[in-house]
Amino acid sequence: MTGTLEIPVWLAVLVGMLGVAGLVDRIVGPSLRWFFHKRVNRAIDDLNERLSLKIQPFKLTKRKVLIDRLIYDPEVMAALDEHVREEGVPREVAVERVERYARETVPSFSAFAYFSFGARVARLVSCALFRVRLGYIDNAALARIDPAATVVFVMNHRSNMDYLLVTYLAAKRSALSYAVGEWARIWGLQSLIRSMGAYFIRRKSRNALYRKVLSRYVAMATEGGVTQAVFPEGCLSCDGNLQPAKLGLLAYMAEGYDPATCRDVAFIPVGLNYDRVLEDRILTERGEDKRFKVSPWVSIRFLARLSWLRLTGRMHRFGYACVSFGKPLMLSDFAQGDPVDVAALGDELMRRVGAVIPVLPVSLVATVMREADGPLSPLEVKARTQALMHALIAAGAHAHIPREDDDYAVEVGLRMMRLRNLVVEEDGLLVASPAEEDLLAYYANAIAHLKRTP
């Protein structure tokens, strides 16, 4: 028992290091965690003082706690039992599926990642590619929202740039939680997206157990006051028209709403429009295939080309990108004590979203050129475009007029379209390019619903 034991030096060093690490974890670790946790809480308190819509405690709850709450939610457990009976699978297998769905859905929000990284990147990219403008906003109506209500931004979906654009413009008000499709589940990227507070959804899944897990998370987040942003259209439009609402997420937020026991929900309509949508050709060429497909090499080549143009000083931004915020719709006012009609809610929200979609120069000129019977002189294009713009404004539409100059607005739209050969010149007259009819219609359709509004 008192003999000498010889061990290699490297093993002694390793054992010593492990011992020190254990002591640090047991003695110093708790103090360090308390110190940093206190600093994080102080930083979040300071951040909440600057934000119009506070970061709610639910969003700051540890991800592991939220996952456990979701797994053992009574409705999820009932759905699990039903799944076991219908599918005939062992209960352990069904529990593993629920755990996988919960881990896949629940985000891991980091205020540092969102405001120090995400919001700054969103601003940098948005302003590098577009002349970003804030269009119409009803500040008085927004100020009247009950501070205890859950705020949900309901938006049309024009481009994958929508995420960055709205994140940038809303960063001074709140941290948004997006529902993100499976396209973003890429190794490395999905961890960053989760840290931004987004949650992934399988849009085409009809698995009842998965839908129950997703619905319960959305309901829990809504009841927890998490500020969310949703695209009711579900996917990017391939023809530019505003699409009817898909009711899944709206149903999860609104079904079972009881004004006596549930937190009120303020749906804020948001309209987005661009003078150029980066994915426009991909969208208009995909036809009946609704999936968004793009080769990584196409994206790499596009980014490389933009970088080269930027480095050589030949980079020109892609026109205007504009966002408008409409009057909120309170769920309590819509329901008026009755069970929520989700289909009617979706229709009303899409009507309000459509009403605040900004009218931009390219959409105006595209509409005029598409409706022309033949070639037009530049003067005729200008006169017809201005007449259309004033008619839409008189009907209640919100137009962004660059520099408050009607002539300049037409020049901007026409220049963008001529650069992309959507409009060509023949003998001093302007005519829509027959080869670009689909793309011309795509931009005209962005405001087509405003022309149809009585």
C-alpha positions as CSV (number, residue, x, y, z in Angstrom):
1,M,0.0,0.0,0.0
2,T,3.0,2.3,0.5
3,G,4.8,1.3,-2.6
4,T,5.8,3.6,-5.5
5,L,3.6,3.7,-8.6
6,E,5.3,5.1,-11.8
7,I,3.1,6.7,-14.5
8,P,4.1,8.6,-17.6
9,V,4.5,12.3,-17.3
10,W,1.9,13.0,-19.9
11,L,-0.7,11.0,-17.9
12,A,0.2,12.8,-14.7
13,V,-0.3,16.2,-16.5
14,L,-3.6,15.0,-18.0
15,V,-4.9,13.9,-14.6
16,G,-3.8,17.2,-13.1
17,M,-5.5,19.2,-15.7
18,L,-8.7,17.2,-15.3
19,G,-8.5,17.7,-11.5
20,V,-8.1,21.5,-12.0
21,A,-11.0,21.6,-14.5
22,G,-13.2,19.7,-11.9
23,L,-12.3,22.2,-9.2
24,V,-13.0,25.2,-11.5
25,D,-16.4,23.7,-12.5
26,R,-17.4,23.0,-8.9
27,I,-16.0,26.1,-7.1
28,V,-15.3,28.9,-9.7
29,G,-17.9,27.8,-12.3
30,P,-21.0,28.8,-10.4
31,S,-19.6,32.2,-9.6
32,L,-18.6,32.8,-13.2
33,R,-22.0,31.7,-14.5
34,W,-23.7,34.0,-12.0
35,F,-21.5,36.9,-13.0
36,F,-22.2,36.5,-16.8
37,H,-25.8,35.7,-16.3
38,K,-26.2,38.9,-14.3
39,R,-24.5,40.9,-17.0
40,V,-26.7,39.3,-19.7
41,N,-29.8,40.2,-17.8
42,R,-28.7,43.8,-17.3
43,A,-28.0,44.0,-21.0
44,I,-31.4,42.7,-21.9
45,D,-33.1,45.1,-19.4
46,D,-31.2,48.0,-21.1
47,L,-32.3,46.6,-24.5
48,N,-35.9,46.4,-23.5
49,E,-35.9,50.0,-22.4
50,R,-35.1,51.0,-26.0
51,L,-37.5,48.6,-27.8
52,S,-41.2,49.4,-28.4
53,L,-42.1,45.7,-28.1
54,K,-40.2,44.1,-25.2
55,I,-38.5,40.8,-25.4
56,Q,-40.8,38.5,-23.4
57,P,-39.5,36.0,-20.7
58,F,-40.8,33.1,-22.9
59,K,-38.3,34.0,-25.6
60,L,-35.4,34.1,-23.1
61,T,-36.3,30.7,-21.5
62,K,-33.6,28.0,-21.9
63,R,-34.2,25.9,-25.0
64,K,-34.0,22.7,-23.0
65,V,-36.8,23.9,-20.7
66,L,-39.0,24.8,-23.7
67,I,-38.4,21.5,-25.4
68,D,-39.4,19.6,-22.2
69,R,-42.5,21.7,-21.8
70,L,-43.4,21.0,-25.4
71,I,-42.8,17.2,-25.1
72,Y,-44.9,16.9,-22.0
73,D,-47.7,19.2,-23.0
74,P,-51.0,17.4,-22.3
75,E,-52.2,17.9,-25.9
76,V,-49.0,16.6,-27.3
77,M,-49.1,13.6,-25.0
78,A,-52.7,12.9,-26.1
79,A,-51.6,13.0,-29.7
80,L,-48.7,10.7,-29.0
81,D,-51.1,8.1,-27.5
82,E,-53.4,8.3,-30.5
83,H,-50.3,8.0,-32.8
84,V,-49.3,4.8,-30.9
85,R,-52.8,3.3,-31.3
86,E,-53.2,4.2,-35.0
87,E,-49.7,3.4,-36.2
88,G,-49.1,0.4,-33.9
89,V,-45.5,1.6,-33.0
90,P,-43.9,1.1,-29.6
91,R,-44.5,4.0,-27.3
92,E,-40.7,4.6,-27.0
93,V,-40.5,5.1,-30.7
94,A,-43.3,7.6,-30.7
95,V,-41.7,9.5,-27.8
96,E,-38.4,9.7,-29.8
97,R,-40.3,11.2,-32.7
98,V,-41.9,13.8,-30.5
99,E,-38.5,14.7,-29.0
100,R,-37.1,15.0,-32.5
101,Y,-39.9,17.2,-33.7
102,A,-39.6,19.4,-30.6
103,R,-35.8,19.8,-31.0
104,E,-36.4,20.7,-34.6
105,T,-39.0,23.3,-33.9
106,V,-37.9,25.1,-30.7
107,P,-35.4,28.0,-31.4
108,S,-32.5,29.0,-29.2
109,F,-32.8,32.8,-29.2
110,S,-29.7,34.9,-28.4
111,A,-30.2,38.7,-28.0
112,F,-26.5,39.2,-28.8
113,A,-26.8,37.2,-32.1
114,Y,-30.0,39.0,-33.1
115,F,-29.0,42.6,-32.4
116,S,-25.2,42.6,-32.6
117,F,-25.0,40.3,-35.6
118,G,-28.3,39.6,-37.3
119,A,-29.8,43.1,-37.4
120,R,-26.5,44.6,-38.5
121,V,-26.0,42.1,-41.3
122,A,-29.6,42.6,-42.4
123,R,-29.0,46.4,-42.6
124,L,-25.7,46.0,-44.4
125,V,-27.1,43.6,-47.1
126,S,-30.4,45.4,-47.5
127,C,-28.8,48.8,-48.0
128,A,-26.0,47.4,-50.2
129,L,-28.5,45.9,-52.7
130,F,-31.4,48.4,-52.5
131,R,-32.4,51.9,-51.7
132,V,-34.5,51.0,-48.7
133,R,-37.4,53.1,-47.8
134,L,-40.0,53.0,-45.1
135,G,-43.4,53.7,-46.7
136,Y,-46.7,54.2,-44.9
137,I,-46.9,53.6,-41.2
138,D,-49.8,54.3,-38.9
139,N,-47.9,55.3,-35.8
140,A,-50.9,56.4,-33.9
141,A,-52.6,53.0,-34.3
142,L,-49.4,51.1,-33.4
143,A,-49.1,53.2,-30.2
144,R,-52.6,52.2,-29.1
145,I,-51.8,48.5,-29.0
146,D,-52.1,47.0,-25.6
147,P,-48.6,46.5,-24.2
148,A,-49.7,43.0,-22.9
149,A,-50.8,41.9,-26.4
150,T,-48.8,39.5,-28.6
151,V,-47.8,41.3,-31.8
152,V,-47.8,39.3,-35.1
153,F,-46.5,40.9,-38.3
154,V,-48.4,39.5,-41.3
155,M,-46.6,40.0,-44.6
156,N,-46.8,39.3,-48.2
157,H,-43.9,37.2,-49.5
158,R,-42.1,38.6,-52.5
159,S,-38.5,37.5,-52.0
160,N,-36.2,35.7,-49.6
161,M,-34.9,39.2,-48.9
162,D,-38.1,39.8,-47.0
163,Y,-36.5,38.3,-43.9
164,L,-33.6,40.7,-43.9
165,L,-35.5,43.8,-45.0
166,V,-38.2,43.5,-42.2
167,T,-35.6,42.5,-39.6
168,Y,-33.6,45.6,-40.4
169,L,-36.6,48.0,-40.4
170,A,-38.2,46.5,-37.2
171,A,-34.9,46.1,-35.2
172,K,-35.6,49.3,-33.3
173,R,-39.0,48.0,-32.2
174,S,-38.6,44.4,-31.4
175,A,-36.9,41.0,-32.1
176,L,-39.0,39.1,-34.6
177,S,-39.5,35.3,-34.5
178,Y,-39.9,33.9,-38.0
179,A,-41.4,30.7,-39.2
180,V,-38.8,29.4,-41.7
181,G,-39.2,26.7,-44.3
182,E,-37.0,23.7,-44.8
183,W,-34.9,25.5,-47.3
184,A,-32.9,27.0,-44.4
185,R,-32.1,23.7,-42.7
186,I,-28.5,23.8,-43.9
187,W,-25.6,22.7,-41.7
188,G,-24.1,25.7,-40.0
189,L,-26.9,28.1,-41.2
190,Q,-29.7,26.5,-39.2
191,S,-27.9,27.1,-35.9
192,L,-27.5,30.8,-36.7
193,I,-31.1,31.0,-37.7
194,R,-32.2,29.3,-34.5
195,S,-30.1,31.8,-32.5
196,M,-32.1,34.6,-34.3
197,G,-35.3,33.2,-32.7
198,A,-36.7,31.6,-35.9
199,Y,-38.3,28.2,-35.8
200,F,-38.4,25.6,-38.6
201,I,-41.6,24.2,-40.1
202,R,-42.3,21.4,-42.6
203,R,-44.8,23.2,-44.7
204,K,-46.0,20.1,-46.7
205,S,-46.0,17.7,-43.8
206,R,-49.4,16.0,-43.1
207,N,-48.1,14.0,-40.1
208,A,-50.7,14.6,-37.4
209,L,-48.1,14.1,-34.6
210,Y,-45.7,16.6,-36.1
211,R,-48.5,19.1,-36.7
212,K,-49.6,18.8,-33.1
213,V,-46.1,19.5,-31.8
214,L,-45.8,22.5,-34.1
215,S,-49.2,23.9,-33.3
216,R,-48.6,23.6,-29.5
217,Y,-45.3,25.5,-29.9
218,V,-46.9,28.3,-31.9
219,A,-49.7,28.5,-29.4
220,M,-47.3,28.5,-26.4
221,A,-45.2,31.3,-28.1
222,T,-48.3,33.3,-28.8
223,E,-49.6,33.0,-25.3
224,G,-46.1,33.8,-24.1
225,G,-46.2,37.2,-25.9
226,V,-43.4,36.4,-28.4
227,T,-43.4,38.9,-31.3
228,Q,-43.7,36.9,-34.5
229,A,-43.6,37.5,-38.2
230,V,-45.5,35.2,-40.6
231,F,-46.0,34.9,-44.4
232,P,-49.6,33.6,-44.8
233,E,-49.0,33.0,-48.5
234,G,-46.6,30.2,-47.5
235,C,-44.3,30.5,-50.4
236,L,-43.0,32.9,-53.0
237,S,-45.4,33.9,-55.7
238,C,-44.3,32.6,-59.2
239,D,-46.5,35.2,-61.0
240,G,-46.2,38.2,-58.7
241,N,-49.9,38.1,-57.7
242,L,-50.9,38.3,-54.0
243,Q,-51.8,34.7,-53.0
244,P,-54.6,33.7,-50.7
245,A,-53.7,32.9,-47.1
246,K,-52.7,29.4,-46.0
247,L,-54.4,29.1,-42.6
248,G,-52.0,26.7,-40.7
249,L,-50.1,29.2,-38.5
250,L,-53.0,31.6,-38.2
251,A,-55.1,28.7,-36.9
252,Y,-52.5,27.8,-34.3
253,M,-52.5,31.3,-33.1
254,A,-56.2,32.0,-33.1
255,E,-58.1,28.7,-32.5
256,G,-59.3,28.4,-29.0
257,Y,-58.9,32.1,-28.3
258,D,-60.9,33.2,-25.2
259,P,-60.7,36.9,-24.4
260,A,-61.4,36.1,-20.7
261,T,-58.3,33.9,-20.3
262,C,-56.0,34.4,-23.4
263,R,-53.6,37.2,-24.2
264,D,-54.9,39.4,-27.0
265,V,-53.2,39.2,-30.4
266,A,-52.4,42.3,-32.5
267,F,-52.0,41.4,-36.2
268,I,-50.0,44.1,-38.0
269,P,-50.3,44.0,-41.8
270,V,-47.0,44.6,-43.6
271,G,-46.7,45.2,-47.4
272,L,-43.4,44.8,-49.2
273,N,-42.4,45.6,-52.8
274,Y,-39.2,45.8,-54.8
275,D,-38.1,47.4,-58.0
276,R,-36.2,44.2,-58.6
277,V,-36.7,40.8,-56.9
278,L,-33.5,38.9,-56.9
279,E,-35.2,35.6,-57.7
280,D,-37.6,36.9,-60.3
281,R,-36.3,34.7,-63.2
282,I,-36.2,31.6,-61.1
283,L,-39.7,32.2,-59.9
284,T,-41.3,33.0,-63.3
285,E,-39.6,30.0,-65.0
286,R,-40.5,27.3,-62.5
287,G,-44.1,27.0,-63.8
288,E,-46.3,24.6,-61.9
289,D,-43.5,23.4,-59.6
290,K,-44.0,25.4,-56.4
291,R,-40.8,24.4,-54.8
292,F,-38.0,27.0,-54.7
293,K,-35.0,25.5,-56.4
294,V,-31.7,27.1,-57.0
295,S,-28.3,25.6,-57.5
296,P,-25.7,26.6,-54.9
297,W,-23.4,27.3,-57.9
298,V,-25.9,29.8,-59.2
299,S,-25.9,31.6,-55.9
300,I,-22.1,31.5,-55.7
301,R,-21.7,33.0,-59.2
302,F,-24.3,35.7,-58.4
303,L,-22.5,36.7,-55.2
304,A,-19.1,36.6,-56.9
305,R,-20.3,38.8,-59.7
306,L,-21.8,41.3,-57.2
307,S,-18.6,41.3,-55.2
308,W,-16.5,41.9,-58.3
309,L,-18.8,44.8,-59.4
310,R,-18.5,46.2,-55.9
311,L,-14.7,46.0,-55.9
312,T,-14.4,47.6,-59.3
313,G,-16.8,50.4,-58.5
314,R,-19.5,49.4,-61.0
315,M,-22.0,48.1,-58.6
316,H,-25.5,49.8,-58.9
317,R,-28.2,49.0,-56.4
318,F,-31.4,47.3,-57.7
319,G,-33.7,50.2,-57.3
320,Y,-36.1,50.8,-54.4
321,A,-37.2,48.3,-51.7
322,C,-40.1,49.6,-49.7
323,V,-42.0,48.4,-46.6
324,S,-45.3,49.7,-45.3
325,F,-47.1,49.0,-42.0
326,G,-50.8,49.1,-41.8
327,K,-53.4,49.5,-39.1
328,P,-53.4,46.6,-36.5
329,L,-56.2,44.1,-36.3
330,M,-56.9,43.0,-32.7
331,L,-58.1,39.4,-32.4
332,S,-60.5,40.4,-29.7
333,D,-62.1,43.0,-32.0
334,F,-62.3,40.5,-34.8
335,A,-63.8,37.7,-32.7
336,Q,-66.1,39.8,-30.7
337,G,-66.6,37.0,-28.2
338,D,-67.4,34.3,-30.7
339,P,-65.1,31.4,-31.8
340,V,-62.6,32.7,-34.3
341,D,-63.4,32.1,-38.0
342,V,-59.9,31.4,-39.2
343,A,-60.8,31.5,-42.9
344,A,-62.4,34.9,-42.5
345,L,-59.5,36.1,-40.4
346,G,-57.0,35.0,-43.2
347,D,-59.1,36.8,-45.9
348,E,-59.2,40.0,-43.8
349,L,-55.5,40.0,-43.1
350,M,-54.6,39.4,-46.7
351,R,-56.9,42.2,-47.7
352,R,-55.2,44.6,-45.3
353,V,-51.7,43.4,-46.4
354,G,-52.6,44.0,-50.0
355,A,-53.9,47.5,-49.2
356,V,-50.5,48.6,-47.9
357,I,-48.2,47.0,-50.5
358,P,-46.2,50.0,-51.7
359,V,-46.5,51.2,-55.3
360,L,-43.0,51.5,-56.8
361,P,-41.7,52.9,-60.1
362,V,-41.0,49.6,-61.8
363,S,-44.5,48.2,-61.0
364,L,-46.1,51.3,-62.4
365,V,-44.1,51.3,-65.7
366,A,-44.5,47.6,-66.1
367,T,-48.3,47.9,-65.8
368,V,-48.3,50.7,-68.4
369,M,-46.1,48.9,-70.9
370,R,-48.0,45.6,-70.5
371,E,-51.4,47.3,-71.1
372,A,-50.2,49.3,-74.1
373,D,-51.7,48.4,-77.5
374,G,-48.4,49.1,-79.3
375,P,-45.2,51.2,-79.1
376,L,-45.3,54.3,-77.0
377,S,-43.2,57.4,-77.1
378,P,-41.3,58.3,-73.9
379,L,-43.7,61.2,-73.3
380,E,-46.7,58.8,-73.6
381,V,-45.1,56.4,-71.1
382,K,-44.6,59.2,-68.7
383,A,-48.1,60.6,-69.0
384,R,-49.8,57.2,-68.7
385,T,-47.6,56.2,-65.7
386,Q,-48.3,59.4,-63.8
387,A,-52.0,59.1,-64.5
388,L,-52.0,55.5,-63.2
389,M,-50.0,56.6,-60.1
390,H,-52.4,59.4,-59.3
391,A,-55.4,57.1,-59.8
392,L,-54.0,54.5,-57.4
393,I,-53.2,57.2,-54.8
394,A,-56.7,58.6,-55.1
395,A,-58.1,55.1,-54.5
396,G,-56.1,54.8,-51.2
397,A,-52.9,53.1,-52.3
398,H,-49.6,54.1,-50.9
399,A,-47.0,55.0,-53.5
400,H,-43.3,55.8,-53.0
401,I,-42.4,58.7,-55.2
402,P,-38.6,59.1,-55.2
403,R,-37.6,62.7,-54.4
404,E,-41.3,63.6,-54.4
405,D,-40.8,64.1,-58.2
406,D,-43.3,62.4,-60.5
407,D,-41.1,62.8,-63.5
408,Y,-38.1,61.3,-61.7
409,A,-40.2,58.3,-60.5
410,V,-41.1,57.4,-64.1
411,E,-37.4,57.8,-65.2
412,V,-36.3,55.5,-62.4
413,G,-38.8,52.8,-63.4
414,L,-38.1,53.1,-67.1
415,R,-34.3,53.0,-66.6
416,M,-34.5,49.9,-64.5
417,M,-36.6,48.1,-67.1
418,R,-34.4,49.2,-70.0
419,L,-31.3,48.0,-68.3
420,R,-32.9,44.5,-68.0
421,N,-34.3,44.6,-71.6
422,L,-37.8,44.3,-70.3
423,V,-38.5,47.4,-72.5
424,V,-36.7,48.0,-75.7
425,E,-36.5,51.0,-78.0
426,E,-37.5,50.8,-81.7
427,D,-37.3,53.9,-83.9
428,G,-37.5,56.2,-80.9
429,L,-40.5,54.4,-79.5
430,L,-40.7,52.1,-76.4
431,V,-42.2,48.6,-76.6
432,A,-42.4,45.7,-74.1
433,S,-40.0,43.0,-75.0
434,P,-42.0,39.9,-76.2
435,A,-39.3,37.6,-74.8
436,E,-39.8,39.0,-71.3
437,E,-43.6,38.9,-71.1
438,D,-43.6,36.7,-68.0
439,L,-41.2,39.0,-66.1
440,L,-43.1,42.1,-67.2
441,A,-46.3,40.5,-65.9
442,Y,-44.6,39.5,-62.7
443,Y,-43.8,43.2,-61.8
444,A,-47.1,44.5,-63.0
445,N,-49.0,41.9,-60.9
446,A,-47.4,43.3,-57.7
447,I,-49.9,46.1,-57.7
448,A,-52.6,44.5,-59.9
449,H,-54.9,43.9,-56.8
450,L,-54.8,47.6,-56.1
451,K,-56.4,48.4,-59.5
452,R,-59.1,45.9,-58.8
453,T,-59.9,47.4,-55.3
454,P,-63.3,49.2,-55.5
